[in-house]
């Protein structure tokens, strides 16, 4: 019975985690942390925690790193991760964490449109 609900429960857990991260970010920024420094720490922690899983679980299915693949990864990383997080955390100074959490759900659609344009 609950095997069909597992993806939905994981999605709800991710949304709660995202909202918690925005509350944590708002608290850190209000206490004086620069949003640029927060982004660096956030991405460093994410890279360190996810890299072992990517290395082990996708060892045999990784595509060859060509210049085109590398440039697509860098373009998507710059536009989605860096610009999205910088603008979002900068906007958090002027709004609330709940507003940002609601607005950031549109970031996935922008990522999809960029992926279609770049044919990833």
Secondary structure by P-SEA (a helix, b strand, c coil): ccccaaaaaaaaaaaaaaaaaaaaaaaaaaacccaaaaaaaaaaaaaaacaaaaacccccccccccaaaaaaaaaaaaaccaaaaaaaaaaaaaccaaaaaaaacaaaaaaaaaaaaacc
